[in-house]
Amino acid sequence: MTTTEKKKKFIVDVAHLALILALGYVALQYALPLLMPFVIAFVIAYILRRPIRFLSRTLHVPKGLVAVLLVVLTYGLIGTLLALAGIRLIATVTSLVEQIPGFYYAHILPALTDAFTWLEDLLSKLDPSLMAVLEELQTQLIDMLRQLVSVLPSLLMGGVSAATALASSLPGFLIRLLLMVISTFFIAIDYEKIVRFILGCLRGNTRNVVLQIKAYVVGTLFVCIRSYALIMSITFVELSVGLSIVGVERALLVALLIAIFDILPVLGTGGIMIPWAILTALGGDMGRALALLVVYVIITIIRNIIEPRIVGKQIGLHPVLTLMSMFVGTHLFGVVGLFGLPILLSLLRYLNDTGTISLFPASALGREEPRQPAEQPEHAPEQEGP
């Protein structure tokens, strides 16, 4: 191959990859939000397809009736769990906000008074003319904090009322929810027919590529869930040990809640540990505040080390590329991008290594030898359809 032909091939490959990335961005940014009710409905129907088939054969009941009952049970369970979690969250936040005024007058105000007293003593020795400025600043700061603390509970109640009113005035959300539930019923009842129709529209190599992509994505998604479950378990153990040493009451329960919260992008463990340490320091317990910060730093360091290695190893990407794709995906698409972009890069690597596409040298995105073309993901479902 001449140098000119190599350059042309490189340009074509780069343009092909750019087109794929552009289509993926448009699909995730614009098409996916519009189709999300139907996507969720299809995912739920996909998960329920085997229980429906098993119960229908075991109980000798029509598949449609079993599908309807399981869908109703699934949505009923999801709705109940969300309602209980929402009620518990609102009650907890309301209780915490109601305690803020007492905490302010018992801990924050005395701490501020002591700090300004110390500053007054210091400035009186250095420059007595600054005393008037310091006293005015102290008065304004305390007045501002007092006003903030006094109106915070009413602001929270107003925010909850506004959120409730907003939720009740959003017919679009209700329409999407209704479409999702109805679509789940129809897809669950006729899942095999819908799959056969979709596959019937595909021919030859396109059908094989779609089935290959489906098997790999499902298997990789399962691996990602398993990886983050492992990370959450490690974080839970670290928090349990750390909080027990610090002397926190109900350390196991608190560690479990923080470990679950840690899965959320951006916020993570720091969304709880840092405010907790600050409030503890303002309460005068500097030793415990410092201990909480040490626990947070240790957990953060370990998390940043193990996350790209565990996730990257499971999906076959280099840890640096995994970390970068998780960061970019989170900023572009939120939670969907946190999982979606690493899976997309892993899919491109797999298709390239198996010879389905040719975008870059084999295993250029990975850190290990490419998998053999005949090898399927460990937990990929049978090749009966998407």
NURODO-237389 format. One record per residue (C-alpha): residue in one letter; x, y, z. Coordinates in pm, whole numbers, padded with zeros to 5 digits, always signed. Example, Ala and Ser with C-alpha at 12.3 -4.5 7.8 and 13.67 -1.06 7.14 Angstrom:
2
A+01230-00450+00780 S+01367-00106+00714 
//
This chain:
386
M+00000+00000+00000 T+00146+00337-00106 T+00179+00637+00123 T-00111+00814-00052 E-00339+00515-00008 K-00247+00494+00360 K-00331+00861+00405 K-00665+00815+00228 K-00747+00511+00442 F-00655+00705+00757 I-00879+00996+00657 V-01167+00761+00580 D-01123+00577+00910 V-01114+00905+01106 A-01422+01034+00925 H-01600+00704+00990 L-01517+00721+01362 A-01620+01088+01380 L-01952+01004+01213 I-02017+00722+01461 L-01937+00949+01757 A-02155+01229+01616 L-02448+00991+01563 G-02400+00852+01913 Y-02399+01204+02059 V-02714+01304+01872 A-02884+00979+01975 L-02800+01022+02344 Q-02860+01396+02357 Y-03180+01430+02153 A-03332+01101+02040 L-03295+00909+02367 P-03485+01163+02584 L-03776+01157+02336 L-03784+00778+02318 M-03702+00718+02685 P-04055+00599+02785 F-04046+00333+02514 V-03684+00239+02588 I-03764+00187+02957 A-04076-00008+02862 F-03873-00235+02632 V-03605-00287+02900 I-03866-00386+03159 A-04035-00618+02909 Y-03694-00768+02824 I-03624-00835+03193 L-03968-00991+03244 R-03965-01208+02932 R-03812-01515+03098 P-04029-01503+03414 I-04334-01463+03190 R-04234-01761+02977 F-04153-01974+03284 L-04474-01898+03473 S-04686-01943+03162 R-04540-02291+03097 T-04544-02394+03464 L-04894-02276+03551 H-05042-02345+03206 V-05174-01988+03196 P-05194-01773+02880 K-04876-01573+02834 G-05068-01248+02793 L-05235-01282+03133 V-04903-01361+03304 A-04742-01062+03129 V-05016-00826+03250 L-04994-00951+03608 L-04614-00929+03621 V-04611-00580+03470 V-04871-00460+03723 L-04670-00619+04004 T-04345-00465+03879 Y-04480-00112+03848 G-04665-00147+04177 L-04342-00248+04352 I-04143+00032+04187 G-04409+00290+04273 T-04430+00175+04634 L-04053+00187+04682 L-04029+00534+04524 A-04318+00663+04736 L-04167+00529+05058 A-03823+00665+04969 G-03971+01005+04881 I-04171+01026+05203 R-03869+00926+05406 L-03645+01176+05227 I-03888+01464+05273 A-03936+01378+05641 T-03560+01358+05698 V-03485+01687+05519 T-03771+01863+05698 S-03647+01737+06036 L-03293+01851+05964 V-03404+02197+05854 E-03622+02237+06162 Q-03315+02168+06376 I-03104+02434+06203 P-03220+02732+06418 G-03142+02547+06742 F-02806+02430+06607 Y-02727+02786+06499 Y-02795+02945+06838 A-02631+02657+07029 H-02313+02615+06824 I-02259+02849+06527 L-02338+03179+06702 P-02111+03108+07002 A-01832+02996+06765 L-01864+03319+06563 T-01872+03529+06879 D-01555+03365+07009 A-01385+03415+06672 F-01472+03786+06659 T-01367+03829+07023 W-01029+03681+06935 L-01002+03913+06635 E-01094+04214+06848 D-00823+04132+07098 L-00572+04089+06819 L-00665+04409+06635 S-00677+04615+06954 K-00310+04536+07000 L-00221+04608+06637 D-00450+04891+06522 P-00731+05012+06752 S-00889+05213+06466 L-01002+04889+06301 M-01221+04794+06597 A-01521+04991+06471 V-01501+04826+06127 L-01476+04480+06285 E-01774+04545+06513 E-01984+04661+06219 L-01884+04355+06016 Q-01971+04128+06309 T-02313+04288+06348 Q-02396+04261+05978 L-02278+03899+05952 I-02473+03784+06259 D-02786+03968+06142 M-02760+03810+05798 L-02717+03461+05942 R-03004+03515+06185 Q-03235+03621+05903 L-03125+03325+05690 V-03184+03078+05971 S-03523+03227+06051 V-03654+03208+05695 L-03491+02875+05598 P-03774+02651+05730 S-04038+02860+05555 L-03831+02855+05236 L-03812+02476+05254 M-04185+02443+05307 G-04243+02684+05021 G-04002+02485+04805 V-04181+02159+04882 S-04517+02321+04804 A-04382+02468+04482 A-04235+02132+04381 T-04568+01963+04452 A-04756+02224+04251 L-04505+02197+03968 A-04533+01819+03961 S-04911+01839+03948 S-04898+02089+03663 L-04672+01884+03436 P-04899+01693+03201 G-04599+01607+02986 F-04448+01395+03261 L-04777+01221+03326 I-04821+01153+02956 R-04472+01001+02935 L-04542+00788+03239 L-04871+00669+03095 L-04709+00589+02760 M-04434+00395+02936 V-04680+00183+03136 I-04907+00113+02839 S-04610+00035+02614 T-04475-00208+02871 F-04803-00402+02867 F-04808-00432+02487 I-04436-00509+02452 A-04442-00769+02731 I-04744-00944+02577 D-04604-00954+02222 Y-04230-00946+02294 E-04143-01241+02066 K-04353-01103+01779 I-04191-00761+01807 V-03842-00913+01813 R-03916-01130+01510 F-04051-00828+01323 I-03742-00619+01400 L-03506-00899+01301 G-03714-00964+00990 C-03643-00610+00875 L-03270-00682+00885 R-03086-00886+00627 G-02754-01065+00601 N-02457-00915+00776 T-02659-00630+00927 R-02868-00876+01126 N-02557-01055+01254 V-02394-00724+01355 V-02708-00613+01542 L-02726-00943+01729 Q-02355-00920+01805 I-02392-00565+01938 K-02696-00663+02145 A-02519-00959+02305 Y-02209-00757+02386 V-02395-00451+02523 V-02618-00662+02746 G-02322-00859+02877 T-02111-00545+02927 L-02394-00364+03103 F-02425-00654+03344 V-02050-00640+03402 C-02067-00264+03473 I-02346-00314+03725 R-02144-00587+03892 S-01834-00364+03894 Y-02014-00072+04059 A-02173-00311+04309 L-01820-00422+04400 I-01703-00060+04430 M-02004+00024+04648 S-01929-00278+04869 I-01566-00170+04911 T-01677+00184+04997 F-01929+00046+05247 V-01660-00160+05423 E-01423+00138+05436 L-01693+00366+05573 S-01806+00109+05828 V-01453+00070+05965 G-01377+00443+05953 L-01703+00559+06113 S-01678+00289+06381 I-01330+00412+06472 V-01456+00770+06481 G-01735+00658+06714 V-02040+00736+06501 E-02363+00578+06623 R-02525+00325+06388 A-02208+00328+06178 L-02323+00040+05955 L-02650+00210+05860 V-02482+00546+05798 A-02209+00376+05592 L-02470+00196+05380 L-02658+00519+05305 I-02338+00706+05214 A-02217+00415+04996 I-02545+00423+04801 F-02519+00803+04769 D-02160+00760+04649 I-02280+00607+04321 L-02428+00944+04216 P-02197+01141+03985 V-02047+01475+04097 L-02185+01450+04454 G-02051+01117+04576 T-01923+01064+04929 G-01817+01427+04958 G-02179+01540+04924 I-02237+01403+05276 M-01895+01376+05443 I-01777+01734+05378 P-02094+01913+05509 W-02097+01667+05800 A-01737+01755+05889 I-01806+02130+05859 L-02113+02114+06083 T-01920+01902+06334 A-01638+02158+06337 L-01885+02445+06387 G-02032+02246+06674 G-01693+02260+06846 D-01586+01897+06800 M-01274+01961+06594 G-01131+01615+06661 R-01428+01432+06512 A-01446+01679+06221 L-01081+01613+06138 A-01138+01237+06167 L-01434+01256+05927 L-01221+01448+05676 V-00945+01187+05704 V-01197+00909+05638 Y-01331+01100+05336 V-00983+01160+05192 I-00886+00793+05231 I-01210+00674+05067 T-01173+00925+04782 I-00814+00821+04709 I-00899+00451+04712 R-01210+00510+04499 N-01015+00703+04235 I-00758+00423+04222 I-00987+00121+04208 E-01278+00257+04000 P-01100+00291+03663 R-00911-00033+03724 I-01217-00241+03816 V-01449-00094+03553 G-01178-00075+03287 K-01064-00432+03346 Q-01420-00565+03327 I-01504-00389+03000 G-01156-00425+02847 L-01046-00060+02844 H-00732+00101+02978 P-00793+00266+03321 V-00696+00611+03190 L-00939+00582+02898 T-01208+00448+03130 L-01164+00737+03373 M-01163+00993+03092 S-01476+00846+02927 M-01659+00836+03262 F-01569+01201+03328 V-01666+01322+02981 G-01980+01106+02972 T-02099+01238+03308 H-02055+01600+03202 L-02225+01547+02866 F-02508+01308+02950 G-02521+01273+03330 V-02581+00926+03474 V-02646+00782+03126 G-02306+00903+03009 L-02134+00764+03319 F-02218+00413+03200 G-02294+00474+02833 L-01969+00625+02704 P-01736+00357+02850 I-01971+00088+02715 L-01972+00257+02372 L-01591+00267+02361 S-01580-00095+02478 L-01824-00190+02203 L-01613-00014+01939 R-01303-00195+02066 Y-01482-00531+02056 L-01620-00479+01705 N-01279-00363+01585 D-01097-00658+01745 T-01342-00909+01598 G-01301-00759+01250 T-01660-00632+01221 I-01529-00278+01177 S-01181-00139+01115 L-01121+00194+01285 F-00786+00158+01462 P-00517-00104+01532 A-00637-00408+01724 S-00672-00347+02100 A-00573+00018+02064 L-00835+00106+02325 G-00756-00187+02552 R-00475-00295+02777 E-00486-00671+02711 E-00486-00905+02415 P-00807-00885+02207 R-01073-01146+02260 Q-01116-01408+01994 P-01397-01341+01745 A-01591-01650+01855 E-01587-01552+02222 Q-01906-01403+02358 P-01954-01193+02672 E-01972-01397+02988 H-02334-01318+03065 A-02469-01242+02720 P-02821-01375+02661 E-02903-01632+02396 Q-02917-01515+02038 E-03294-01505+02004 G-03324-01136+01948 P-03262-00796+02105 
//
